[in-house]
Amino acid sequence: MRLLVVRHGQSEADILKVCEGRANYSLTKFGHEQAERTAEYILKNYKVDKIYSSSLKRAVQTAMHISKKTNIKVIQEDNCRNLIMA
């Protein structure tokens, strides 16, 4: 099994320079562009079986770009919030 972890695109909180944590900020226009380019890259380079996303807006918006490219439904999972990779 291969697990691909993708961070959401630029959010409104990034522009405001605030720590978003569990706050429900949306992606900016640039964030949507980043998510779209990421989705295209994933489509070309990986075979995607499932897409899991936090239920926070910015994560779902990012996941939806991947979903549209791969035709795979996004599974929203609250336990995916604030996943920290070391």
HTML snippet that shows the backbone in 3Dmol.js (N, CA, C, O; Angstrom):
<script src="https://3Dmol.org/build/3Dmol-min.js"></script>
<div id="view" style="width:600px;height:400px;position:relative"></div>
<script>
const pdb = `
ATOM      1  N   MET A   1       0.852  -1.181   0.000  1.00  0.00           N
ATOM      2  CA  MET A   1       0.000   0.000   0.000  1.00  0.00           C
ATOM      3  C   MET A   1       0.890   1.234   0.000  1.00  0.00           C
ATOM      4  O   MET A   1       1.912   1.282   0.684  1.00  0.00           O
ATOM      5  N   ARG A   2       0.493   2.209  -0.763  1.00  0.00           N
ATOM      6  CA  ARG A   2       1.185   3.502  -0.805  1.00  0.00           C
ATOM      7  C   ARG A   2       0.200   4.570  -0.335  1.00  0.00           C
ATOM      8  O   ARG A   2      -0.944   4.618  -0.789  1.00  0.00           O
ATOM      9  N   LEU A   3       0.655   5.418   0.574  1.00  0.00           N
ATOM     10  CA  LEU A   3      -0.177   6.490   1.109  1.00  0.00           C
ATOM     11  C   LEU A   3       0.393   7.816   0.630  1.00  0.00           C
ATOM     12  O   LEU A   3       1.569   8.107   0.849  1.00  0.00           O
ATOM     13  N   LEU A   4      -0.420   8.599  -0.007  1.00  0.00           N
ATOM     14  CA  LEU A   4      -0.019   9.914  -0.500  1.00  0.00           C
ATOM     15  C   LEU A   4      -0.716  10.970   0.357  1.00  0.00           C
ATOM     16  O   LEU A   4      -1.945  11.021   0.410  1.00  0.00           O
ATOM     17  N   VAL A   5       0.066  11.803   1.022  1.00  0.00           N
ATOM     18  CA  VAL A   5      -0.486  12.858   1.879  1.00  0.00           C
ATOM     19  C   VAL A   5      -0.331  14.187   1.157  1.00  0.00           C
ATOM     20  O   VAL A   5       0.765  14.545   0.725  1.00  0.00           O
ATOM     21  N   VAL A   6      -1.436  14.917   1.030  1.00  0.00           N
ATOM     22  CA  VAL A   6      -1.450  16.195   0.318  1.00  0.00           C
ATOM     23  C   VAL A   6      -1.957  17.273   1.264  1.00  0.00           C
ATOM     24  O   VAL A   6      -3.001  17.117   1.898  1.00  0.00           O
ATOM     25  N   ARG A   7      -1.213  18.361   1.353  1.00  0.00           N
ATOM     26  CA  ARG A   7      -1.668  19.505   2.152  1.00  0.00           C
ATOM     27  C   ARG A   7      -2.599  20.353   1.282  1.00  0.00           C
ATOM     28  O   ARG A   7      -2.437  20.417   0.063  1.00  0.00           O
ATOM     29  N   HIS A   8      -3.550  20.985   1.906  1.00  0.00           N
ATOM     30  CA  HIS A   8      -4.480  21.852   1.187  1.00  0.00           C
ATOM     31  C   HIS A   8      -3.723  23.012   0.539  1.00  0.00           C
ATOM     32  O   HIS A   8      -2.604  23.339   0.934  1.00  0.00           O
ATOM     33  N   GLY A   9      -4.349  23.619  -0.451  1.00  0.00           N
ATOM     34  CA  GLY A   9      -3.775  24.799  -1.097  1.00  0.00           C
ATOM     35  C   GLY A   9      -3.850  26.013  -0.177  1.00  0.00           C
ATOM     36  O   GLY A   9      -4.346  25.936   0.947  1.00  0.00           O
ATOM     37  N   GLN A  10      -3.350  27.121  -0.680  1.00  0.00           N
ATOM     38  CA  GLN A  10      -3.337  28.364   0.107  1.00  0.00           C
ATOM     39  C   GLN A  10      -4.754  28.713   0.571  1.00  0.00           C
ATOM     40  O   GLN A  10      -5.699  28.700  -0.219  1.00  0.00           O
ATOM     41  N   SER A  11      -4.885  29.024   1.852  1.00  0.00           N
ATOM     42  CA  SER A  11      -6.196  29.384   2.404  1.00  0.00           C
ATOM     43  C   SER A  11      -6.234  30.868   2.751  1.00  0.00           C
ATOM     44  O   SER A  11      -5.214  31.556   2.744  1.00  0.00           O
ATOM     45  N   GLU A  12      -7.427  31.333   3.050  1.00  0.00           N
ATOM     46  CA  GLU A  12      -7.597  32.727   3.478  1.00  0.00           C
ATOM     47  C   GLU A  12      -6.771  33.004   4.733  1.00  0.00           C
ATOM     48  O   GLU A  12      -6.255  34.109   4.901  1.00  0.00           O
ATOM     49  N   ALA A  13      -6.641  32.020   5.607  1.00  0.00           N
ATOM     50  CA  ALA A  13      -5.854  32.191   6.837  1.00  0.00           C
ATOM     51  C   ALA A  13      -4.381  32.422   6.522  1.00  0.00           C
ATOM     52  O   ALA A  13      -3.702  33.166   7.229  1.00  0.00           O
ATOM     53  N   ASP A  14      -3.887  31.786   5.462  1.00  0.00           N
ATOM     54  CA  ASP A  14      -2.495  32.003   5.066  1.00  0.00           C
ATOM     55  C   ASP A  14      -2.269  33.469   4.697  1.00  0.00           C
ATOM     56  O   ASP A  14      -1.235  34.046   5.036  1.00  0.00           O
ATOM     57  N   ILE A  15      -3.224  34.059   4.015  1.00  0.00           N
ATOM     58  CA  ILE A  15      -3.133  35.472   3.617  1.00  0.00           C
ATOM     59  C   ILE A  15      -3.180  36.374   4.858  1.00  0.00           C
ATOM     60  O   ILE A  15      -2.460  37.367   4.956  1.00  0.00           O
ATOM     61  N   LEU A  16      -4.050  35.994   5.798  1.00  0.00           N
ATOM     62  CA  LEU A  16      -4.206  36.787   7.023  1.00  0.00           C
ATOM     63  C   LEU A  16      -3.084  36.532   8.029  1.00  0.00           C
ATOM     64  O   LEU A  16      -2.977  37.231   9.037  1.00  0.00           O
ATOM     65  N   LYS A  17      -2.244  35.523   7.750  1.00  0.00           N
ATOM     66  CA  LYS A  17      -1.130  35.142   8.623  1.00  0.00           C
ATOM     67  C   LYS A  17      -1.611  34.766  10.026  1.00  0.00           C
ATOM     68  O   LYS A  17      -1.041  35.174  11.038  1.00  0.00           O
ATOM     69  N   VAL A  18      -2.689  33.966  10.042  1.00  0.00           N
ATOM     70  CA  VAL A  18      -3.207  33.455  11.308  1.00  0.00           C
ATOM     71  C   VAL A  18      -3.106  31.931  11.303  1.00  0.00           C
ATOM     72  O   VAL A  18      -3.162  31.294  10.252  1.00  0.00           O
ATOM     73  N   CYS A  19      -2.959  31.369  12.480  1.00  0.00           N
ATOM     74  CA  CYS A  19      -2.944  29.920  12.622  1.00  0.00           C
ATOM     75  C   CYS A  19      -4.380  29.429  12.489  1.00  0.00           C
ATOM     76  O   CYS A  19      -5.241  29.795  13.289  1.00  0.00           O
ATOM     77  N   GLU A  20      -4.634  28.607  11.488  1.00  0.00           N
ATOM     78  CA  GLU A  20      -6.017  28.227  11.226  1.00  0.00           C
ATOM     79  C   GLU A  20      -6.514  27.088  12.096  1.00  0.00           C
ATOM     80  O   GLU A  20      -7.703  27.044  12.414  1.00  0.00           O
ATOM     81  N   GLY A  21      -5.657  26.174  12.489  1.00  0.00           N
ATOM     82  CA  GLY A  21      -6.101  25.079  13.348  1.00  0.00           C
ATOM     83  C   GLY A  21      -7.380  24.456  12.845  1.00  0.00           C
ATOM     84  O   GLY A  21      -7.428  23.964  11.718  1.00  0.00           O
ATOM     85  N   ARG A  22      -8.412  24.468  13.657  1.00  0.00           N
ATOM     86  CA  ARG A  22      -9.702  23.890  13.260  1.00  0.00           C
ATOM     87  C   ARG A  22     -10.668  24.936  12.701  1.00  0.00           C
ATOM     88  O   ARG A  22     -11.824  24.627  12.411  1.00  0.00           O
ATOM     89  N   ALA A  23     -10.189  26.178  12.553  1.00  0.00           N
ATOM     90  CA  ALA A  23     -11.029  27.213  11.945  1.00  0.00           C
ATOM     91  C   ALA A  23     -11.318  26.821  10.494  1.00  0.00           C
ATOM     92  O   ALA A  23     -10.483  26.194   9.841  1.00  0.00           O
ATOM     93  N   ASN A  24     -12.460  27.178  10.007  1.00  0.00           N
ATOM     94  CA  ASN A  24     -12.934  26.666   8.725  1.00  0.00           C
ATOM     95  C   ASN A  24     -12.743  27.672   7.580  1.00  0.00           C
ATOM     96  O   ASN A  24     -13.720  28.176   7.027  1.00  0.00           O
ATOM     97  N   TYR A  25     -11.507  27.956   7.233  1.00  0.00           N
ATOM     98  CA  TYR A  25     -11.202  28.891   6.147  1.00  0.00           C
ATOM     99  C   TYR A  25     -11.296  28.208   4.791  1.00  0.00           C
ATOM    100  O   TYR A  25     -11.058  27.007   4.666  1.00  0.00           O
ATOM    101  N   SER A  26     -11.648  28.992   3.779  1.00  0.00           N
ATOM    102  CA  SER A  26     -11.704  28.506   2.396  1.00  0.00           C
ATOM    103  C   SER A  26     -10.367  28.705   1.705  1.00  0.00           C
ATOM    104  O   SER A  26      -9.498  29.430   2.187  1.00  0.00           O
ATOM    105  N   LEU A  27     -10.224  28.046   0.569  1.00  0.00           N
ATOM    106  CA  LEU A  27      -9.065  28.290  -0.275  1.00  0.00           C
ATOM    107  C   LEU A  27      -9.196  29.649  -0.949  1.00  0.00           C
ATOM    108  O   LEU A  27     -10.300  30.136  -1.193  1.00  0.00           O
ATOM    109  N   THR A  28      -8.052  30.247  -1.243  1.00  0.00           N
ATOM    110  CA  THR A  28      -8.034  31.462  -2.053  1.00  0.00           C
ATOM    111  C   THR A  28      -8.082  31.045  -3.521  1.00  0.00           C
ATOM    112  O   THR A  28      -8.037  29.854  -3.829  1.00  0.00           O
ATOM    113  N   LYS A  29      -8.172  32.004  -4.414  1.00  0.00           N
ATOM    114  CA  LYS A  29      -8.119  31.703  -5.849  1.00  0.00           C
ATOM    115  C   LYS A  29      -6.812  30.979  -6.164  1.00  0.00           C
ATOM    116  O   LYS A  29      -6.805  29.991  -6.898  1.00  0.00           O
ATOM    117  N   PHE A  30      -5.706  31.474  -5.606  1.00  0.00           N
ATOM    118  CA  PHE A  30      -4.413  30.831  -5.815  1.00  0.00           C
ATOM    119  C   PHE A  30      -4.408  29.420  -5.228  1.00  0.00           C
ATOM    120  O   PHE A  30      -3.820  28.510  -5.813  1.00  0.00           O
ATOM    121  N   GLY A  31      -5.052  29.233  -4.084  1.00  0.00           N
ATOM    122  CA  GLY A  31      -5.155  27.910  -3.465  1.00  0.00           C
ATOM    123  C   GLY A  31      -5.881  26.917  -4.365  1.00  0.00           C
ATOM    124  O   GLY A  31      -5.497  25.751  -4.446  1.00  0.00           O
ATOM    125  N   HIS A  32      -6.935  27.382  -5.043  1.00  0.00           N
ATOM    126  CA  HIS A  32      -7.642  26.522  -6.001  1.00  0.00           C
ATOM    127  C   HIS A  32      -6.736  26.185  -7.183  1.00  0.00           C
ATOM    128  O   HIS A  32      -6.752  25.058  -7.677  1.00  0.00           O
ATOM    129  N   GLU A  33      -5.955  27.149  -7.634  1.00  0.00           N
ATOM    130  CA  GLU A  33      -5.010  26.890  -8.729  1.00  0.00           C
ATOM    131  C   GLU A  33      -3.968  25.857  -8.301  1.00  0.00           C
ATOM    132  O   GLU A  33      -3.629  24.958  -9.070  1.00  0.00           O
ATOM    133  N   GLN A  34      -3.463  25.987  -7.078  1.00  0.00           N
ATOM    134  CA  GLN A  34      -2.498  25.011  -6.556  1.00  0.00           C
ATOM    135  C   GLN A  34      -3.125  23.619  -6.495  1.00  0.00           C
ATOM    136  O   GLN A  34      -2.506  22.633  -6.895  1.00  0.00           O
ATOM    137  N   ALA A  35      -4.349  23.548  -5.994  1.00  0.00           N
ATOM    138  CA  ALA A  35      -5.035  22.267  -5.866  1.00  0.00           C
ATOM    139  C   ALA A  35      -5.271  21.641  -7.235  1.00  0.00           C
ATOM    140  O   ALA A  35      -5.150  20.426  -7.394  1.00  0.00           O
ATOM    141  N   GLU A  36      -5.602  22.455  -8.207  1.00  0.00           N
ATOM    142  CA  GLU A  36      -5.831  21.947  -9.565  1.00  0.00           C
ATOM    143  C   GLU A  36      -4.543  21.387 -10.159  1.00  0.00           C
ATOM    144  O   GLU A  36      -4.555  20.321 -10.775  1.00  0.00           O
ATOM    145  N   ARG A  37      -3.436  22.098  -9.978  1.00  0.00           N
ATOM    146  CA  ARG A  37      -2.143  21.611 -10.493  1.00  0.00           C
ATOM    147  C   ARG A  37      -1.724  20.332  -9.763  1.00  0.00           C
ATOM    148  O   ARG A  37      -1.171  19.415 -10.371  1.00  0.00           O
ATOM    149  N   THR A  38      -1.988  20.282  -8.479  1.00  0.00           N
ATOM    150  CA  THR A  38      -1.674  19.074  -7.704  1.00  0.00           C
ATOM    151  C   THR A  38      -2.511  17.903  -8.200  1.00  0.00           C
ATOM    152  O   THR A  38      -2.000  16.794  -8.353  1.00  0.00           O
ATOM    153  N   ALA A  39      -3.779  18.140  -8.449  1.00  0.00           N
ATOM    154  CA  ALA A  39      -4.670  17.082  -8.957  1.00  0.00           C
ATOM    155  C   ALA A  39      -4.177  16.557 -10.302  1.00  0.00           C
ATOM    156  O   ALA A  39      -4.194  15.349 -10.540  1.00  0.00           O
ATOM    157  N   GLU A  40      -3.743  17.448 -11.175  1.00  0.00           N
ATOM    158  CA  GLU A  40      -3.222  17.030 -12.482  1.00  0.00           C
ATOM    159  C   GLU A  40      -1.966  16.182 -12.309  1.00  0.00           C
ATOM    160  O   GLU A  40      -1.795  15.175 -12.997  1.00  0.00           O
ATOM    161  N   TYR A  41      -1.093  16.584 -11.400  1.00  0.00           N
ATOM    162  CA  TYR A  41       0.139  15.841 -11.132  1.00  0.00           C
ATOM    163  C   TYR A  41      -0.190  14.447 -10.604  1.00  0.00           C
ATOM    164  O   TYR A  41       0.386  13.455 -11.051  1.00  0.00           O
ATOM    165  N   ILE A  42      -1.108  14.378  -9.660  1.00  0.00           N
ATOM    166  CA  ILE A  42      -1.496  13.096  -9.072  1.00  0.00           C
ATOM    167  C   ILE A  42      -2.091  12.186 -10.143  1.00  0.00           C
ATOM    168  O   ILE A  42      -1.756  11.003 -10.204  1.00  0.00           O
ATOM    169  N   LEU A  43      -2.959  12.719 -10.976  1.00  0.00           N
ATOM    170  CA  LEU A  43      -3.586  11.931 -12.035  1.00  0.00           C
ATOM    171  C   LEU A  43      -2.535  11.315 -12.958  1.00  0.00           C
ATOM    172  O   LEU A  43      -2.670  10.162 -13.367  1.00  0.00           O
ATOM    173  N   LYS A  44      -1.500  12.068 -13.285  1.00  0.00           N
ATOM    174  CA  LYS A  44      -0.461  11.596 -14.200  1.00  0.00           C
ATOM    175  C   LYS A  44       0.515  10.622 -13.553  1.00  0.00           C
ATOM    176  O   LYS A  44       1.112   9.802 -14.251  1.00  0.00           O
ATOM    177  N   ASN A  45       0.689  10.693 -12.240  1.00  0.00           N
ATOM    178  CA  ASN A  45       1.771   9.954 -11.592  1.00  0.00           C
ATOM    179  C   ASN A  45       1.363   8.871 -10.598  1.00  0.00           C
ATOM    180  O   ASN A  45       2.211   8.098 -10.151  1.00  0.00           O
ATOM    181  N   TYR A  46       0.091   8.802 -10.247  1.00  0.00           N
ATOM    182  CA  TYR A  46      -0.347   7.841  -9.231  1.00  0.00           C
ATOM    183  C   TYR A  46      -1.662   7.187  -9.637  1.00  0.00           C
ATOM    184  O   TYR A  46      -2.465   7.769 -10.366  1.00  0.00           O
ATOM    185  N   LYS A  47      -1.863   5.968  -9.150  1.00  0.00           N
ATOM    186  CA  LYS A  47      -3.162   5.313  -9.274  1.00  0.00           C
ATOM    187  C   LYS A  47      -3.868   5.523  -7.935  1.00  0.00           C
ATOM    188  O   LYS A  47      -3.422   5.017  -6.905  1.00  0.00           O
ATOM    189  N   VAL A  48      -4.939   6.252  -7.957  1.00  0.00           N
ATOM    190  CA  VAL A  48      -5.665   6.593  -6.726  1.00  0.00           C
ATOM    191  C   VAL A  48      -6.846   5.644  -6.551  1.00  0.00           C
ATOM    192  O   VAL A  48      -7.652   5.464  -7.465  1.00  0.00           O
ATOM    193  N   ASP A  49      -6.940   5.037  -5.363  1.00  0.00           N
ATOM    194  CA  ASP A  49      -8.051   4.135  -5.062  1.00  0.00           C
ATOM    195  C   ASP A  49      -9.101   4.788  -4.177  1.00  0.00           C
ATOM    196  O   ASP A  49     -10.297   4.542  -4.332  1.00  0.00           O
ATOM    197  N   LYS A  50      -8.640   5.628  -3.241  1.00  0.00           N
ATOM    198  CA  LYS A  50      -9.555   6.298  -2.306  1.00  0.00           C
ATOM    199  C   LYS A  50      -9.008   7.680  -1.998  1.00  0.00           C
ATOM    200  O   LYS A  50      -7.802   7.922  -2.051  1.00  0.00           O
ATOM    201  N   ILE A  51      -9.920   8.573  -1.676  1.00  0.00           N
ATOM    202  CA  ILE A  51      -9.537   9.926  -1.269  1.00  0.00           C
ATOM    203  C   ILE A  51     -10.209  10.212   0.069  1.00  0.00           C
ATOM    204  O   ILE A  51     -11.435  10.223   0.179  1.00  0.00           O
ATOM    205  N   TYR A  52      -9.385  10.440   1.074  1.00  0.00           N
ATOM    206  CA  TYR A  52      -9.880  10.830   2.388  1.00  0.00           C
ATOM    207  C   TYR A  52      -9.520  12.286   2.619  1.00  0.00           C
ATOM    208  O   TYR A  52      -8.459  12.748   2.199  1.00  0.00           O
ATOM    209  N   SER A  53     -10.401  13.000   3.285  1.00  0.00           N
ATOM    210  CA  SER A  53     -10.161  14.404   3.575  1.00  0.00           C
ATOM    211  C   SER A  53     -10.746  14.761   4.925  1.00  0.00           C
ATOM    212  O   SER A  53     -11.759  14.207   5.350  1.00  0.00           O
ATOM    213  N   SER A  54     -10.092  15.690   5.585  1.00  0.00           N
ATOM    214  CA  SER A  54     -10.692  16.336   6.742  1.00  0.00           C
ATOM    215  C   SER A  54     -12.003  16.975   6.274  1.00  0.00           C
ATOM    216  O   SER A  54     -12.174  17.227   5.081  1.00  0.00           O
ATOM    217  N   SER A  55     -12.903  17.230   7.178  1.00  0.00           N
ATOM    218  CA  SER A  55     -14.165  17.886   6.820  1.00  0.00           C
ATOM    219  C   SER A  55     -14.035  19.406   6.772  1.00  0.00           C
ATOM    220  O   SER A  55     -15.007  20.100   6.474  1.00  0.00           O
ATOM    221  N   LEU A  56     -12.839  19.930   7.063  1.00  0.00           N
ATOM    222  CA  LEU A  56     -12.643  21.383   6.987  1.00  0.00           C
ATOM    223  C   LEU A  56     -12.682  21.835   5.529  1.00  0.00           C
ATOM    224  O   LEU A  56     -12.190  21.146   4.634  1.00  0.00           O
ATOM    225  N   LYS A  57     -13.272  22.998   5.313  1.00  0.00           N
ATOM    226  CA  LYS A  57     -13.530  23.524   3.975  1.00  0.00           C
ATOM    227  C   LYS A  57     -12.308  23.487   3.056  1.00  0.00           C
ATOM    228  O   LYS A  57     -12.400  23.007   1.926  1.00  0.00           O
ATOM    229  N   ARG A  58     -11.176  23.985   3.527  1.00  0.00           N
ATOM    230  CA  ARG A  58      -9.986  24.079   2.682  1.00  0.00           C
ATOM    231  C   ARG A  58      -9.487  22.707   2.252  1.00  0.00           C
ATOM    232  O   ARG A  58      -8.995  22.545   1.135  1.00  0.00           O
ATOM    233  N   ALA A  59      -9.610  21.722   3.130  1.00  0.00           N
ATOM    234  CA  ALA A  59      -9.190  20.363   2.799  1.00  0.00           C
ATOM    235  C   ALA A  59     -10.149  19.721   1.801  1.00  0.00           C
ATOM    236  O   ALA A  59      -9.718  19.084   0.840  1.00  0.00           O
ATOM    237  N   VAL A  60     -11.449  19.891   2.031  1.00  0.00           N
ATOM    238  CA  VAL A  60     -12.453  19.336   1.121  1.00  0.00           C
ATOM    239  C   VAL A  60     -12.321  19.982  -0.259  1.00  0.00           C
ATOM    240  O   VAL A  60     -12.391  19.290  -1.274  1.00  0.00           O
ATOM    241  N   GLN A  61     -12.133  21.290  -0.301  1.00  0.00           N
ATOM    242  CA  GLN A  61     -11.987  21.965  -1.585  1.00  0.00           C
ATOM    243  C   GLN A  61     -10.782  21.420  -2.348  1.00  0.00           C
ATOM    244  O   GLN A  61     -10.860  21.209  -3.558  1.00  0.00           O
ATOM    245  N   THR A  62      -9.678  21.194  -1.655  1.00  0.00           N
ATOM    246  CA  THR A  62      -8.490  20.635  -2.288  1.00  0.00           C
ATOM    247  C   THR A  62      -8.773  19.215  -2.775  1.00  0.00           C
ATOM    248  O   THR A  62      -8.448  18.868  -3.911  1.00  0.00           O
ATOM    249  N   ALA A  63      -9.373  18.404  -1.921  1.00  0.00           N
ATOM    250  CA  ALA A  63      -9.687  17.019  -2.276  1.00  0.00           C
ATOM    251  C   ALA A  63     -10.645  16.942  -3.460  1.00  0.00           C
ATOM    252  O   ALA A  63     -10.549  16.020  -4.271  1.00  0.00           O
ATOM    253  N   MET A  64     -11.562  17.892  -3.568  1.00  0.00           N
ATOM    254  CA  MET A  64     -12.527  17.887  -4.673  1.00  0.00           C
ATOM    255  C   MET A  64     -11.839  18.080  -6.030  1.00  0.00           C
ATOM    256  O   MET A  64     -12.297  17.539  -7.037  1.00  0.00           O
ATOM    257  N   HIS A  65     -10.770  18.829  -6.060  1.00  0.00           N
ATOM    258  CA  HIS A  65     -10.020  18.977  -7.311  1.00  0.00           C
ATOM    259  C   HIS A  65      -9.460  17.613  -7.733  1.00  0.00           C
ATOM    260  O   HIS A  65      -9.503  17.255  -8.910  1.00  0.00           O
ATOM    261  N   ILE A  66      -8.940  16.865  -6.773  1.00  0.00           N
ATOM    262  CA  ILE A  66      -8.402  15.532  -7.066  1.00  0.00           C
ATOM    263  C   ILE A  66      -9.536  14.590  -7.455  1.00  0.00           C
ATOM    264  O   ILE A  66      -9.398  13.782  -8.374  1.00  0.00           O
ATOM    265  N   SER A  67     -10.642  14.699  -6.755  1.00  0.00           N
ATOM    266  CA  SER A  67     -11.808  13.872  -7.028  1.00  0.00           C
ATOM    267  C   SER A  67     -12.306  14.058  -8.464  1.00  0.00           C
ATOM    268  O   SER A  67     -12.615  13.082  -9.149  1.00  0.00           O
ATOM    269  N   LYS A  68     -12.381  15.288  -8.907  1.00  0.00           N
ATOM    270  CA  LYS A  68     -12.872  15.565 -10.268  1.00  0.00           C
ATOM    271  C   LYS A  68     -11.954  14.976 -11.328  1.00  0.00           C
ATOM    272  O   LYS A  68     -12.423  14.513 -12.368  1.00  0.00           O
ATOM    273  N   LYS A  69     -10.658  14.988 -11.076  1.00  0.00           N
ATOM    274  CA  LYS A  69      -9.699  14.439 -12.042  1.00  0.00           C
ATOM    275  C   LYS A  69      -9.715  12.914 -12.058  1.00  0.00           C
ATOM    276  O   LYS A  69      -9.549  12.302 -13.113  1.00  0.00           O
ATOM    277  N   THR A  70      -9.914  12.302 -10.895  1.00  0.00           N
ATOM    278  CA  THR A  70      -9.807  10.847 -10.774  1.00  0.00           C
ATOM    279  C   THR A  70     -11.155  10.129 -10.788  1.00  0.00           C
ATOM    280  O   THR A  70     -11.204   8.902 -10.869  1.00  0.00           O
ATOM    281  N   ASN A  71     -12.241  10.883 -10.709  1.00  0.00           N
ATOM    282  CA  ASN A  71     -13.591  10.309 -10.624  1.00  0.00           C
ATOM    283  C   ASN A  71     -13.764   9.409  -9.404  1.00  0.00           C
ATOM    284  O   ASN A  71     -14.457   8.393  -9.459  1.00  0.00           O
ATOM    285  N   ILE A  72     -13.126   9.795  -8.312  1.00  0.00           N
ATOM    286  CA  ILE A  72     -13.248   9.047  -7.053  1.00  0.00           C
ATOM    287  C   ILE A  72     -13.870   9.976  -6.011  1.00  0.00           C
ATOM    288  O   ILE A  72     -13.443  11.117  -5.839  1.00  0.00           O
ATOM    289  N   LYS A  73     -14.877   9.465  -5.330  1.00  0.00           N
ATOM    290  CA  LYS A  73     -15.590  10.245  -4.321  1.00  0.00           C
ATOM    291  C   LYS A  73     -14.690  10.538  -3.116  1.00  0.00           C
ATOM    292  O   LYS A  73     -13.896   9.694  -2.702  1.00  0.00           O
ATOM    293  N   VAL A  74     -14.825  11.735  -2.568  1.00  0.00           N
ATOM    294  CA  VAL A  74     -14.083  12.128  -1.370  1.00  0.00           C
ATOM    295  C   VAL A  74     -14.804  11.599  -0.132  1.00  0.00           C
ATOM    296  O   VAL A  74     -16.010  11.789   0.028  1.00  0.00           O
ATOM    297  N   ILE A  75     -14.057  10.941   0.728  1.00  0.00           N
ATOM    298  CA  ILE A  75     -14.578  10.457   2.009  1.00  0.00           C
ATOM    299  C   ILE A  75     -14.108  11.439   3.073  1.00  0.00           C
ATOM    300  O   ILE A  75     -12.913  11.538   3.354  1.00  0.00           O
ATOM    301  N   GLN A  76     -15.057  12.167   3.664  1.00  0.00           N
ATOM    302  CA  GLN A  76     -14.696  13.135   4.699  1.00  0.00           C
ATOM    303  C   GLN A  76     -14.571  12.424   6.042  1.00  0.00           C
ATOM    304  O   GLN A  76     -15.448  11.666   6.453  1.00  0.00           O
ATOM    305  N   GLU A  77     -13.465  12.691   6.703  1.00  0.00           N
ATOM    306  CA  GLU A  77     -13.161  12.025   7.963  1.00  0.00           C
ATOM    307  C   GLU A  77     -12.622  13.052   8.950  1.00  0.00           C
ATOM    308  O   GLU A  77     -11.535  13.596   8.756  1.00  0.00           O
ATOM    309  N   ASP A  78     -13.384  13.315  10.007  1.00  0.00           N
ATOM    310  CA  ASP A  78     -12.954  14.295  11.012  1.00  0.00           C
ATOM    311  C   ASP A  78     -11.617  13.922  11.649  1.00  0.00           C
ATOM    312  O   ASP A  78     -10.869  14.803  12.074  1.00  0.00           O
ATOM    313  N   ASN A  79     -11.313  12.643  11.719  1.00  0.00           N
ATOM    314  CA  ASN A  79     -10.048  12.218  12.319  1.00  0.00           C
ATOM    315  C   ASN A  79      -8.828  12.596  11.481  1.00  0.00           C
ATOM    316  O   ASN A  79      -7.695  12.434  11.933  1.00  0.00           O
ATOM    317  N   CYS A  80      -9.046  13.090  10.283  1.00  0.00           N
ATOM    318  CA  CYS A  80      -7.930  13.547   9.432  1.00  0.00           C
ATOM    319  C   CYS A  80      -7.526  14.989   9.759  1.00  0.00           C
ATOM    320  O   CYS A  80      -6.537  15.481   9.216  1.00  0.00           O
ATOM    321  N   ARG A  81      -8.244  15.651  10.606  1.00  0.00           N
ATOM    322  CA  ARG A  81      -7.915  17.044  10.945  1.00  0.00           C
ATOM    323  C   ARG A  81      -6.566  17.138  11.620  1.00  0.00           C
ATOM    324  O   ARG A  81      -6.213  16.326  12.475  1.00  0.00           O
ATOM    325  N   ASN A  82      -5.818  18.158  11.210  1.00  0.00           N
ATOM    326  CA  ASN A  82      -4.532  18.471  11.839  1.00  0.00           C
ATOM    327  C   ASN A  82      -3.596  17.288  11.939  1.00  0.00           C
ATOM    328  O   ASN A  82      -2.952  17.077  12.967  1.00  0.00           O
ATOM    329  N   LEU A  83      -3.522  16.521  10.876  1.00  0.00           N
ATOM    330  CA  LEU A  83      -2.568  15.422  10.800  1.00  0.00           C
ATOM    331  C   LEU A  83      -1.166  15.998  10.708  1.00  0.00           C
ATOM    332  O   LEU A  83      -0.883  16.807   9.825  1.00  0.00           O
ATOM    333  N   ILE A  84      -0.298  15.591  11.603  1.00  0.00           N
ATOM    334  CA  ILE A  84       1.068  16.111  11.630  1.00  0.00           C
ATOM    335  C   ILE A  84       2.004  14.972  11.279  1.00  0.00           C
ATOM    336  O   ILE A  84       1.990  13.919  11.917  1.00  0.00           O
ATOM    337  N   MET A  85       2.812  15.193  10.264  1.00  0.00           N
ATOM    338  CA  MET A  85       3.780  14.186   9.839  1.00  0.00           C
ATOM    339  C   MET A  85       5.153  14.615  10.356  1.00  0.00           C
ATOM    340  O   MET A  85       5.554  15.763  10.167  1.00  0.00           O
ATOM    341  N   ALA A  86       5.859  13.718  10.993  1.00  0.00           N
ATOM    342  CA  ALA A  86       7.194  14.034  11.505  1.00  0.00           C
ATOM    343  C   ALA A  86       8.257  13.406  10.633  1.00  0.00           C
ATOM    344  O   ALA A  86       9.448  13.559  10.903  1.00  0.00           O
TER     345      ALA A  86
END
`;
const viewer = $3Dmol.createViewer("view");
viewer.addModel(pdb, "pdb");
viewer.setStyle({}, {cartoon: {color: "spectrum"}});
viewer.zoomTo();
viewer.render();
</script>
